[in-house]
Amino acid sequence: MAFENLPSVTRKSTEMIVTDTLRDYLLSGEISPGERLTEISLADRLGVARSTVRMALHRLNSEGIVRQIPYTGWEVASLTGKDVWELWTLRGALESLAARLAAARKEPEIRADLTAAHDQLIAACHANNLPAIIEADFELHRRILAASGHQLLAAQYRVVEFQVRLFIATSNTHIATGPDDIIAQHEPLMNALLDGDAERAAQEAWLHDENEGRRLMDWLAGQAAAT
């Protein structure tokens, strides 16, 4: 009997469980950038020791999801205009290459996987479930990276994947005009991928990231001017 496709069971420490739980919550769009976090309140809510929460927050700090404020505590990371510019240009370079390579692949299972991820995003949008939309949005882009078959490219993407998730969460929460807008953002890219047009897929991936990046930069500039 072959077990090649049987996944192994991953054992997680309490610290890792708390880290994963906090990360998912902070990237769900349910809490605003810049909002303060206290170790005591988080420990009470999660039912764990304050030291465990502190270690989880330090991990999330290294991922760029939270920031430590000296002598004060923690806050949810806020993106600056420069952060957004660096993220969308880097993301655009990585994702445009991934889209070009993914579109060139002819395996039916690759197309089926991308279609399933896209359908999941559409279903989340139709349900108007923001946390599910954010998760499905990121998952679609992650699947495109995986479909490229380029392991080094995927490894480089993992270096910034949490910042990309923060970018997507902020954009979908504050920039998108609604679920239909989010669906429309991805249609040109998906059409190019499923048509197998490598050059158009690369161009649409770049344009997708550029358009969202510039919209988010404009929104941040407006927020700064208002305050």
MARSERO-87270 format. One record per residue (C-alpha): residue number from 0; residue in three letters; x, y, z. Coordinates in pm, 1 decimal. Layout:
// MARSERO-87270
+------+--------+----------+----------+----------+
| kese | drenmi |        x |        y |        z |
+------+--------+----------+----------+----------+
|  NUM |    ala |        X |        Y |        Z |
...
+------+--------+----------+----------+----------+
// end
This chain:
// MARSERO-87270
+------+--------+----------+----------+----------+
| kese | drenmi |        x |        y |        z |
+------+--------+----------+----------+----------+
|    0 |    met |      0.0 |      0.0 |      0.0 |
|    1 |    ala |    139.8 |    341.7 |   -100.3 |
|    2 |    phe |    126.7 |    636.1 |    140.3 |
|    3 |    glu |    295.0 |    905.5 |    -70.0 |
|    4 |    asn |     -5.0 |   1140.0 |    -48.1 |
|    5 |    leu |    -74.6 |   1084.1 |    321.4 |
|    6 |    pro |     18.8 |   1404.2 |    508.6 |
|    7 |    ser |    204.3 |   1381.1 |    835.5 |
|    8 |    val |     52.7 |   1504.6 |   1159.5 |
|    9 |    thr |    208.7 |   1829.0 |   1277.9 |
|   10 |    arg |    239.9 |   1869.5 |   1652.6 |
|   11 |    lys |    222.7 |   2227.7 |   1769.0 |
|   12 |    ser |    327.1 |   2385.5 |   2092.5 |
|   13 |    thr |     86.9 |   2613.9 |   2278.9 |
|   14 |    glu |    298.9 |   2907.4 |   2167.0 |
|   15 |    met |    256.9 |   2812.7 |   1799.9 |
|   16 |    ile |   -118.3 |   2761.8 |   1841.7 |
|   17 |    val |   -148.8 |   3105.6 |   2004.6 |
|   18 |    thr |     68.2 |   3259.3 |   1730.7 |
|   19 |    asp |   -143.3 |   3106.5 |   1454.2 |
|   20 |    thr |   -467.6 |   3210.1 |   1626.4 |
|   21 |    leu |   -354.4 |   3568.9 |   1674.7 |
|   22 |    arg |   -215.7 |   3592.6 |   1320.5 |
|   23 |    asp |   -540.1 |   3472.8 |   1164.2 |
|   24 |    tyr |   -741.5 |   3715.4 |   1375.6 |
|   25 |    leu |   -519.6 |   4016.3 |   1308.1 |
|   26 |    leu |   -524.2 |   3947.0 |    931.7 |
|   27 |    ser |   -899.4 |   3888.6 |    917.9 |
|   28 |    gly |   -991.5 |   4255.2 |    877.9 |
|   29 |    glu |  -1185.7 |   4253.3 |   1204.9 |
|   30 |    ile |   -935.9 |   4473.2 |   1388.5 |
|   31 |    ser |   -804.7 |   4807.2 |   1266.0 |
|   32 |    pro |   -438.5 |   4886.0 |   1193.9 |
|   33 |    gly |   -286.3 |   5083.2 |   1480.1 |
|   34 |    glu |   -518.2 |   4934.7 |   1742.0 |
|   35 |    arg |   -346.1 |   4870.6 |   2074.3 |
|   36 |    leu |   -296.2 |   4518.8 |   2208.4 |
|   37 |    thr |   -222.1 |   4426.6 |   2568.2 |
|   38 |    glu |    -66.7 |   4102.5 |   2681.0 |
|   39 |    ile |   -297.4 |   4072.8 |   2982.4 |
|   40 |    ser |   -623.2 |   4107.9 |   2789.7 |
|   41 |    leu |   -505.5 |   3870.3 |   2517.2 |
|   42 |    ala |   -388.5 |   3614.3 |   2772.9 |
|   43 |    asp |   -722.8 |   3630.6 |   2953.6 |
|   44 |    arg |   -918.9 |   3596.3 |   2628.7 |
|   45 |    leu |   -708.7 |   3305.1 |   2501.1 |
|   46 |    gly |   -679.9 |   3133.7 |   2837.7 |
|   47 |    val |   -301.5 |   3107.2 |   2832.1 |
|   48 |    ala |    -10.9 |   3251.0 |   3025.7 |
|   49 |    arg |     95.7 |   3607.2 |   2957.9 |
|   50 |    ser |    447.9 |   3484.2 |   2876.8 |
|   51 |    thr |    303.0 |   3266.6 |   2597.8 |
|   52 |    val |    121.9 |   3564.9 |   2448.8 |
|   53 |    arg |    440.8 |   3772.5 |   2473.7 |
|   54 |    met |    640.4 |   3511.4 |   2279.5 |
|   55 |    ala |    366.4 |   3493.5 |   2015.1 |
|   56 |    leu |    364.3 |   3871.7 |   1978.9 |
|   57 |    his |    741.2 |   3877.8 |   1935.0 |
|   58 |    arg |    700.2 |   3622.5 |   1654.3 |
|   59 |    leu |    430.2 |   3831.8 |   1490.0 |
|   60 |    asn |    649.6 |   4138.5 |   1528.9 |
|   61 |    ser |    921.9 |   3965.7 |   1325.9 |
|   62 |    glu |    659.4 |   3891.5 |   1058.3 |
|   63 |    gly |    558.0 |   4258.2 |   1039.1 |
|   64 |    ile |    203.3 |   4200.1 |   1165.2 |
|   65 |    val |    235.7 |   4378.7 |   1500.9 |
|   66 |    arg |    472.2 |   4643.5 |   1632.2 |
|   67 |    gln |    611.9 |   4682.0 |   1980.8 |
|   68 |    ile |    581.7 |   5025.3 |   2135.2 |
|   69 |    pro |    858.0 |   5089.4 |   2389.6 |
|   70 |    tyr |    729.7 |   5114.3 |   2748.2 |
|   71 |    thr |    369.5 |   5091.5 |   2625.0 |
|   72 |    gly |    282.6 |   4759.5 |   2467.8 |
|   73 |    trp |    186.2 |   4643.0 |   2122.1 |
|   74 |    glu |    -21.5 |   4759.1 |   1829.4 |
|   75 |    val |   -149.3 |   4611.0 |   1505.5 |
|   76 |    ala |     91.7 |   4707.8 |   1228.9 |
|   77 |    ser |     -8.4 |   4999.2 |   1007.8 |
|   78 |    leu |    114.0 |   5021.0 |    650.0 |
|   79 |    thr |    276.5 |   5343.5 |    535.3 |
|   80 |    gly |    276.5 |   5464.3 |    177.3 |
|   81 |    lys |    638.1 |   5350.4 |    143.9 |
|   82 |    asp |    546.5 |   5007.6 |    285.0 |
|   83 |    val |    271.6 |   4971.7 |     26.6 |
|   84 |    trp |    495.9 |   5082.7 |   -261.4 |
|   85 |    glu |    764.9 |   4834.2 |   -162.6 |
|   86 |    leu |    509.5 |   4555.8 |   -120.4 |
|   87 |    trp |    322.4 |   4602.9 |   -445.6 |
|   88 |    thr |    638.4 |   4641.4 |   -655.3 |
|   89 |    leu |    801.0 |   4334.4 |   -499.3 |
|   90 |    arg |    477.0 |   4138.5 |   -505.6 |
|   91 |    gly |    417.3 |   4243.9 |   -864.5 |
|   92 |    ala |    759.9 |   4119.7 |   -971.4 |
|   93 |    leu |    714.3 |   3783.5 |   -800.0 |
|   94 |    glu |    351.9 |   3729.8 |   -897.7 |
|   95 |    ser |    394.8 |   3835.6 |  -1261.3 |
|   96 |    leu |    669.9 |   3576.8 |  -1305.3 |
|   97 |    ala |    456.9 |   3316.2 |  -1129.7 |
|   98 |    ala |    156.9 |   3397.1 |  -1350.8 |
|   99 |    arg |    366.5 |   3369.3 |  -1666.8 |
|  100 |    leu |    496.5 |   3027.6 |  -1564.9 |
|  101 |    ala |    157.5 |   2904.0 |  -1438.7 |
|  102 |    ala |    -21.8 |   3006.6 |  -1759.9 |
|  103 |    ala |    233.6 |   2818.6 |  -1968.5 |
|  104 |    arg |    164.0 |   2490.0 |  -1790.3 |
|  105 |    lys |    -82.1 |   2259.0 |  -1963.5 |
|  106 |    glu |   -158.9 |   2001.7 |  -1692.5 |
|  107 |    pro |   -537.2 |   1979.7 |  -1636.9 |
|  108 |    glu |   -490.2 |   1950.5 |  -1261.1 |
|  109 |    ile |   -312.8 |   2288.7 |  -1254.0 |
|  110 |    arg |   -606.9 |   2459.7 |  -1424.8 |
|  111 |    ala |   -852.6 |   2274.9 |  -1199.2 |
|  112 |    asp |   -668.2 |   2387.5 |   -885.1 |
|  113 |    leu |   -662.4 |   2751.7 |   -993.5 |
|  114 |    thr |  -1029.6 |   2736.7 |  -1089.7 |
|  115 |    ala |  -1119.2 |   2587.2 |   -750.0 |
|  116 |    ala |   -929.8 |   2863.6 |   -568.5 |
|  117 |    his |  -1100.8 |   3129.2 |   -781.3 |
|  118 |    asp |  -1442.2 |   2972.1 |   -718.1 |
|  119 |    gln |  -1371.5 |   2980.6 |   -344.8 |
|  120 |    leu |  -1301.0 |   3354.6 |   -365.7 |
|  121 |    ile |  -1621.1 |   3414.4 |   -562.5 |
|  122 |    ala |  -1824.0 |   3212.7 |   -310.2 |
|  123 |    ala |  -1678.5 |   3414.5 |    -20.3 |
|  124 |    cys |  -1762.9 |   3737.2 |   -204.2 |
|  125 |    his |  -2118.3 |   3624.9 |   -272.2 |
|  126 |    ala |  -2153.6 |   3544.0 |     98.2 |
|  127 |    asn |  -2014.4 |   3891.1 |    179.7 |
|  128 |    asn |  -1791.0 |   3731.1 |    443.5 |
|  129 |    leu |  -1492.5 |   3964.4 |    477.6 |
|  130 |    pro |  -1257.8 |   3731.1 |    673.1 |
|  131 |    ala |  -1331.4 |   3451.6 |    424.0 |
|  132 |    ile |  -1277.2 |   3691.4 |    132.0 |
|  133 |    ile |   -939.1 |   3798.1 |    266.3 |
|  134 |    glu |   -830.2 |   3437.4 |    322.4 |
|  135 |    ala |   -954.7 |   3320.1 |    -19.1 |
|  136 |    asp |   -793.0 |   3619.3 |   -191.6 |
|  137 |    phe |   -452.7 |   3538.2 |    -47.1 |
|  138 |    glu |   -502.0 |   3165.7 |   -112.8 |
|  139 |    leu |   -568.7 |   3229.3 |   -481.3 |
|  140 |    his |   -241.6 |   3418.4 |   -517.1 |
|  141 |    arg |    -59.4 |   3149.1 |   -321.9 |
|  142 |    arg |   -200.0 |   2883.7 |   -555.8 |
|  143 |    ile |    -73.9 |   3079.4 |   -857.0 |
|  144 |    leu |    273.5 |   3077.8 |   -701.2 |
|  145 |    ala |    246.3 |   2704.3 |   -643.0 |
|  146 |    ala |    121.7 |   2649.0 |  -1000.0 |
|  147 |    ser |    436.0 |   2810.8 |  -1135.8 |
|  148 |    gly |    633.6 |   2503.1 |  -1031.6 |
|  149 |    his |    924.3 |   2734.3 |   -938.5 |
|  150 |    gln |   1035.3 |   2632.3 |   -590.3 |
|  151 |    leu |   1286.5 |   2913.9 |   -538.8 |
|  152 |    leu |   1025.3 |   3168.9 |   -643.2 |
|  153 |    ala |    776.0 |   3019.9 |   -398.3 |
|  154 |    ala |   1039.9 |   3029.2 |   -124.2 |
|  155 |    gln |   1103.4 |   3400.0 |   -185.8 |
|  156 |    tyr |    729.4 |   3468.3 |   -173.3 |
|  157 |    arg |    704.4 |   3298.1 |    165.1 |
|  158 |    val |    950.6 |   3554.5 |    303.8 |
|  159 |    val |    692.4 |   3830.9 |    255.6 |
|  160 |    glu |    367.2 |   3633.5 |    259.9 |
|  161 |    phe |    249.6 |   3773.0 |    593.2 |
|  162 |    gln |    305.6 |   4130.9 |    477.0 |
|  163 |    val |    118.1 |   4042.2 |    157.3 |
|  164 |    arg |   -170.8 |   3910.3 |    366.3 |
|  165 |    leu |   -169.7 |   4237.8 |    564.8 |
|  166 |    phe |   -171.9 |   4428.9 |    233.8 |
|  167 |    ile |   -469.3 |   4224.1 |    107.7 |
|  168 |    ala |   -656.3 |   4257.3 |    438.4 |
|  169 |    thr |   -611.1 |   4635.2 |    445.7 |
|  170 |    ser |   -704.6 |   4674.8 |     80.0 |
|  171 |    asn |  -1014.8 |   4455.1 |     93.4 |
|  172 |    thr |  -1131.9 |   4617.8 |    417.3 |
|  173 |    his |  -1076.0 |   4983.9 |    331.0 |
|  174 |    ile |  -1027.5 |   5017.7 |    -46.1 |
|  175 |    ala |  -1255.8 |   4773.1 |   -220.3 |
|  176 |    thr |  -1602.0 |   4914.3 |   -286.4 |
|  177 |    gly |  -1759.1 |   4576.1 |   -217.6 |
|  178 |    pro |  -1743.0 |   4206.5 |   -305.2 |
|  179 |    asp |  -1818.0 |   4272.6 |   -673.8 |
|  180 |    asp |  -1512.9 |   4498.7 |   -689.5 |
|  181 |    ile |  -1292.4 |   4221.2 |   -550.0 |
|  182 |    ile |  -1429.4 |   3971.9 |   -803.1 |
|  183 |    ala |  -1369.0 |   4218.1 |  -1087.4 |
|  184 |    gln |  -1010.5 |   4280.5 |   -974.1 |
|  185 |    his |   -918.6 |   3915.9 |  -1036.8 |
|  186 |    glu |  -1112.8 |   3838.8 |  -1355.7 |
|  187 |    pro |   -856.4 |   3963.5 |  -1613.5 |
|  188 |    leu |   -578.0 |   3768.5 |  -1442.0 |
|  189 |    met |   -784.6 |   3449.6 |  -1416.8 |
|  190 |    asn |   -895.2 |   3475.2 |  -1780.1 |
|  191 |    ala |   -535.1 |   3504.4 |  -1895.4 |
|  192 |    leu |   -425.5 |   3211.8 |  -1678.1 |
|  193 |    leu |   -703.4 |   2982.8 |  -1798.5 |
|  194 |    asp |   -648.3 |   3089.8 |  -2160.0 |
|  195 |    gly |   -285.5 |   2983.1 |  -2125.8 |
|  196 |    asp |   -162.9 |   3326.8 |  -2238.7 |
|  197 |    ala |    165.5 |   3356.8 |  -2048.6 |
|  198 |    glu |    254.7 |   3714.5 |  -2146.6 |
|  199 |    arg |    -94.1 |   3848.3 |  -2079.1 |
|  200 |    ala |   -106.3 |   3665.2 |  -1745.1 |
|  201 |    ala |    222.1 |   3825.8 |  -1640.5 |
|  202 |    gln |     95.3 |   4169.2 |  -1743.1 |
|  203 |    glu |   -239.2 |   4126.2 |  -1565.8 |
|  204 |    ala |    -68.1 |   4007.8 |  -1246.0 |
|  205 |    trp |    149.1 |   4319.6 |  -1245.0 |
|  206 |    leu |   -145.5 |   4548.7 |  -1321.9 |
|  207 |    his |   -354.6 |   4389.4 |  -1047.4 |
|  208 |    asp |    -86.5 |   4457.4 |   -786.6 |
|  209 |    glu |    -10.7 |   4803.7 |   -922.6 |
|  210 |    asn |   -374.8 |   4914.2 |   -927.3 |
|  211 |    glu |   -440.6 |   4792.9 |   -574.1 |
|  212 |    gly |   -112.0 |   4934.3 |   -451.2 |
|  213 |    arg |   -182.0 |   5279.7 |   -591.4 |
|  214 |    arg |   -538.9 |   5279.8 |   -457.4 |
|  215 |    leu |   -410.7 |   5186.2 |   -113.7 |
|  216 |    met |   -138.6 |   5451.3 |   -126.8 |
|  217 |    asp |   -398.6 |   5715.2 |   -218.8 |
|  218 |    trp |   -621.8 |   5605.1 |     68.6 |
|  219 |    leu |   -333.4 |   5621.1 |    317.7 |
|  220 |    ala |   -242.6 |   5969.5 |    193.5 |
|  221 |    gly |   -604.7 |   6077.8 |    245.5 |
|  222 |    gln |   -605.5 |   5932.2 |    596.9 |
|  223 |    ala |   -284.1 |   6117.1 |    680.8 |
|  224 |    ala |   -423.0 |   6444.2 |    547.1 |
|  225 |    ala |   -743.1 |   6401.9 |    749.4 |
|  226 |    thr |   -551.6 |   6360.4 |   1073.5 |
+------+--------+----------+----------+----------+
// end
